[in-house]
Amino acid sequence: MSIFVDENTKVVYQGLTGSQGRYYGMLNRDYGTQVVAGTNPKKAGTDVEGVPIFATVADAVEATGANVSCVFIPAAGVRSAVLEAAEGGVELIVVITEGVPMHDEAYFYNKLKSDYPGVRLLGPNCPGLISPGKANIGITAGHIAKEGGPVGIVSRSGTLTYQALYELKQKDIGCTTCVGIGGDPVPGTSFIDCLAAFEQDPETEAVMMIGEIGGSAEEEAAEFIAANVTKPVVAYIAGLTAPPGKKMGHAGAIVSGGKGTAQAKMDALADANVRIGQSPSEAGDIMAEVVATL
C-alpha cells in the first residue's frame, strides 16, 4: 500500500498555467499521476496540454472529482490558494512554494485545524510526495524511486529526500511512499504524522527518517517512536558539522539554547532505538541491513 496518495488520487494544480506549474504538472502526468485539472480564474475554459482549466478549485472538484490540490503559485498568493483548496473540497493540499510568510503559514495551518480538520496540508516549501508507480505530486524526479516497498521515507530536507530514494534504489530497495515535509517553521504535516501513517500501513515494514538541525521536530519524533512505532527506523540528521550558534539553511534550521543541534537529535533518536547513519549513504547501508532481516 501507500500513505496519503495512490493510483486513484486525482490532482488539481493551482498554478498549472504558470511555467513551473506546467513543467512539473506535466512531468507528474507523464509519470502516471492523474492530473485532472488546473485553476486560473482568468483562463477558465482553456486547457494546458489537454488538462482543463477551471476558475476555482471547487469548480475543478465538481467537474473532475479531484481530491488533492498541488499549489504552484507565488508566495504572496499561497494563503488564499490554501483556503480556496480547503473550501473547494480536497482532502490533501500540497504546497510546493517556498518563501511563504511565516504569519501566513501560521494562519492557514490553524484555520485548517479549526475549520477543515479532515484536510491534510503538506508543506509549504516542500518537494511533495511520491508513492512510486502510483502517484508523484510535486518536484521529485520519478525515475530515482523504486516501487514495491518495503520502506517508507519521511524527510525535512528536499535534496536529501531525493538522495534517500536514490540510495535505496541503488540497493534495489523499493519504497511505499516518500514524503518531503519541508523545513519551514510551520509545516502542515510532521514527522509524527508520517510515522503514524507508516505504522498503520501493512506494506511499510521499515522507515527511513531524514532530519536536520533546528527546531524540536526530531526530538518529538523520537518520543513518538519510543512509545508508538513497532517497525525499525533508520535516521540521518544533517548538520552535524554546522558551526555552533550559526543559523544554517532555511527558516526552520534555527538552533537555540543547545537544543536543535544534530547531536541532540541523534542522541534522542538513539535512545528510542533508532539506528543512525553518519551520512545518507551510511543510512542507506543500514537500511539495506534492516531490509535483509525483514
N, C-alpha and C positions, 0 to 999 in steps of 0.2 A: 504494500500500500504506500501511501504518501501522506504528508500532512499539508493542510491548507489548500492545496491545488492539485488537480489531476487532469486526466484526459477529457473530463466533462466540463471543465472550467471554461466559461465564456467571458472574454475580456473586452471592456470598452476603454479606449485610450483617450484620456483628456490631454490633448496636445498632439494628436495624430497628424494634424495638418502642418505642424512645425517641422523643421528639418531633423532635429534629434528624435522627436516622437515618431516621425515617419520612418526614419532609418531603423530604429530599434523595434518599432511595431511590426515592420515587415520582416525583420530578422526573426522575431518571435513567431510570426505566422509561418515563415518558411520552416521553422523548427517543428511545427505541428500544433502550436498553440491555437486555440480558437479565438482569433482576434476578430470580433464580430462587429465592432462599431468604433467610431471616433466622435468627438464632440468639438464643435466650434459654432457659436450662435450666428456668426457672420457667414458661415459656409454650409449651413444646414441644407440638405438636399443634394449635395455634391458627394463625391467619393474619393478615396485615396486607394488607388490600385484595386478597385472593386470593393473596398470596405466602406460602407455608407457612413456619412457624417450627419449627426443629429445636433439640434440646438442645445439640448441638455442631457445629462445622464439619465434622468427619468424617462425621457423620450427613447433613449437607446435601450434602456432596460425593458420598457414596454414592448418595443418592436423586435428585439433580438433575444431577450431572456438573459442578457449579460448579468453575471453575478460578482464580477471583480472589476475594479477600476484601476488603471495604471496612470499615474499623474506625471506628465512630462511637460510642465509649463513653468514659466519663470517664477522665481521665489515669491515675488510680491503677490501673485495670484493664487498661491497654494492654499492659503486659509479658506478662501471662498470655494476653491475646487474640492477640497476635502469635505466641506459641509454639503456642497451640492451632490457629491457622490453618496454620502450617507443618506441624505434626504431622498435620493433617487432610487434607493433600494438595493444597493450592492451589499455583499457580505464581507468583502475584503477590499481595502484601499491600499495600494502600493505606491508610495511617494518616492520617486527617484530623485527629484530635485534637491540640489544642495543649496546652502545659503539661506534657508528659510529662517526668518527671525525667531529667536527663542520664545518671545512672547506669543507669537502666532502658534508655535508648536504647542506651548502650554495650553493655549486657549482651545484649539481643536482637539487636543488629547482629552482634556477634561469634558469638553462638550460631547464627544463621542461616548465617554464613560457614563455620563449622566443621561443623555437623551437617546443614544443609539447603542445600548450595551451589547447588541448582537453583531455589531460591525467591528471587524478587526482592522487595525491600522498597522502597516509595516513601513518603517522609515520615520521621517524623511531622511534624505541623504544616504540612501542605501542602494545596493545593486539589484535588489529584488530577490526573487526566489525561483528555483528550478526543481521540478520533480522529473528527473531525467527520463526521456522517452514519452513523457506525458504532457508537460506544460513548462514553458520557460517565460517568465514575466519579468522584464527589466533589461539589464545590460550584461548579464552573464553570457559568455560565449558557450553555446550549447555543446560544441564539439569536445570541450575539455571534461565533460561529465559522462561517466559510465552509468548506464541504467541497471537496475536489477538488485539494488541493495547490497549488503545489509546495514549500511552506515548512514546515519543522519548527521548533517553538519549544520552548526549554527555559528555565525561569525559576526563580530563587530566591525572588522576591517574589510573593506571592499576588495582590495587587492589580494589579501590573504584568503578571502573566500574562494577566489579563483585558484590560488595555489593549492588550497586544501583539496579541492575537487581534482586537480591535475595530479597531485601526489598520489591520491588513491587510484586514479585511472591508470597511472604508470605501473601500479602494483596489481592491476586487473581487479580492483575492488569497486563495486557499484555503490550507488547512493540512492536512498529512498527519496529524500528531499534535502536540498541545501538552502538555508535561509540566511540572507545577509540582513541583519537587523539594523545596521548603521550605527554610527558613533556620536550622533548629536545628543545634546543634554536631555532631550525629552523623547526617547524612542517610543514608537507606538507599540512595538512588540519586544519583549525582553528575552533574555536567555531563559528565564524560568518558564515563560510561556512555551517556548520551543521544546525545552527539556520535558515539560509535562506532556506535550503532544507526542513527542518521540517515545516516551514511556508507555503511552497508550497504544501506539502503533505496533501491531503484531509483527510486521515485516522489518521494522527497525530493531536490530539486535545490539547495536553499539552506537555511541555518539561521539563525534569529534567537535570540540568546542574551541573556538579561536577568540581570545580576548586581547586586551591591550591595556596600557597604563591609563589611569584616570578613573574617577568615579568609584562606585562600590558594587557595580553590577556583577562582577565575577565573584566577589566575596558572598554576595547574596545567593548567587547560583550555587556556590559550594555548600551553603547551608541547606538549600533545597535538595541538592543531590544526596547529601548525607541522610536526609530524612525521607526522601520520596523516590529516588531513582534506583532501580534494581539492575539496570543494564550497565555494562562497562563504559566509562567515559575517559576519553583521551583529550588532553588540552595542550594548547600552546598559547603563551602570553607574550605579546610583542612589547618591546620597550625595556628589556632588562638592562640595557646599557645606556638608557636615557640619562643625561646629567641631572643630578638631584636639583629640585627646585625649578627646573626649566619646563615650560609648557611645550608639549610636543604634539604635532599632528592637528587634528580638528578640535572642535569645541568641546567634545566630550572627554578629551585626554588631559584632564586637569588633576594634578596631584596636590593634595594639601594635608598638612599635619601628619605626614608619614603614612597616610592612607592613600590607597590608589596606586601604589608602586607595583611594579611587576613582581617583585619578590613577595610582597604581602599577598598578592593574589595567588601566586604559585603555592605559597605555604597553606593558604586556606583551602585550596583545591586538593593539595596533597593530604591534608587532614581528613578530607572527605573520600579518600581512597581513589582519587583521580590520578591517572598516570600522566606525567608531564613531559613533554618534549622540549628540548632546549632550542629547537629550530623547527620550522614547518616540516622539513624533511624527516627529522627525527620523530616528530609526532606521527608522520605517515608510516614510518618504520614500526613504531609501537602499535599503531592501529592494525598493521598487517599481522603482527604477532597475535593481537587480540582476535582478529577475524579467523585466524588459523585454529583457534581453540573453540570457536562457536559451534 
